[in-house]
Amino acid sequence: MNRRLVRPRQGRMIAGVCAGLAQRYGRSAGFIRLLFLLSLLLPGTQVIVYLVLWALMPNEDRYTTRY
C-alpha cells in the first residue's frame, strides 16, 4: 500500500482524486469512481469533498526528483 496520498499523472479522468485514493488504498480506480458516482445519488456534500481533496492533494510531480 502506498503511504502517500497524491494525484498521479497516469490514470486520471478529471483531477486524479479517485485514482489517487485507489492507489493509496490498493483498490482499482474504477471501483472508487463507481462508489463516488453511486454516492451522488445520496444527499450530502460529495462534490464539495471532491473539490477539497482536489485542492489539498498534491500532484505526484512534487515527489519526483529532477536532476
C-alpha positions as CSV (number, residue, x, y, z in Angstrom):
1,M,0.0,0.0,0.0
2,N,1.3,3.4,-1.0
3,R,1.5,5.7,2.1
4,R,1.4,9.0,0.2
5,L,-1.9,10.4,-0.9
6,V,-1.1,12.1,-4.2
7,R,-2.8,12.7,-7.5
8,P,-1.0,10.5,-10.0
9,R,-0.2,11.7,-13.6
10,Q,-1.3,8.3,-15.1
11,G,-4.9,7.1,-14.9
12,R,-6.6,10.5,-14.3
13,M,-10.0,11.2,-15.7
14,I,-10.8,14.7,-14.2
15,A,-8.4,15.7,-11.5
16,G,-6.9,12.4,-10.3
17,V,-8.6,12.3,-6.9
18,C,-10.2,8.9,-7.4
19,A,-7.0,7.5,-9.0
20,G,-5.0,8.8,-6.0
21,L,-7.4,7.3,-3.5
22,A,-7.4,4.0,-5.3
23,Q,-3.6,3.9,-5.4
24,R,-3.4,4.8,-1.7
25,Y,-5.8,2.1,-0.5
26,G,-4.9,-0.6,-3.0
27,R,-8.2,-0.6,-4.9
28,S,-9.0,-0.1,-8.6
29,A,-9.7,3.4,-9.8
30,G,-12.9,2.2,-11.5
31,F,-14.2,0.9,-8.2
32,I,-13.5,4.2,-6.4
33,R,-15.1,6.1,-9.3
34,L,-18.2,3.8,-9.2
35,L,-18.5,4.4,-5.4
36,F,-18.3,8.2,-6.0
37,L,-21.0,8.1,-8.7
38,L,-23.3,6.0,-6.5
39,S,-22.7,8.4,-3.6
40,L,-24.0,11.2,-5.8
41,L,-27.5,9.6,-5.6
42,L,-27.5,10.2,-1.8
43,P,-27.9,13.7,-0.3
44,G,-24.7,15.2,1.0
45,T,-21.6,17.1,0.2
46,Q,-19.8,14.7,-2.0
47,V,-18.9,17.2,-4.7
48,I,-17.6,19.6,-2.1
49,V,-15.4,16.9,-0.6
50,Y,-14.1,16.0,-4.1
51,L,-13.2,19.7,-4.7
52,V,-11.5,20.0,-1.3
53,L,-9.4,16.8,-2.0
54,W,-8.5,18.2,-5.4
55,A,-7.2,21.3,-3.8
56,L,-5.4,19.6,-0.9
57,M,-3.9,16.5,-2.6
58,P,-0.5,17.3,-4.2
59,N,0.4,16.2,-7.7
60,E,2.7,13.3,-8.0
61,D,5.2,15.6,-9.7
62,R,6.1,17.2,-6.3
63,Y,7.7,14.0,-5.2
64,T,9.8,13.3,-8.3
65,T,13.4,14.5,-8.1
66,R,14.7,16.2,-11.2
67,Y,18.4,16.5,-11.8
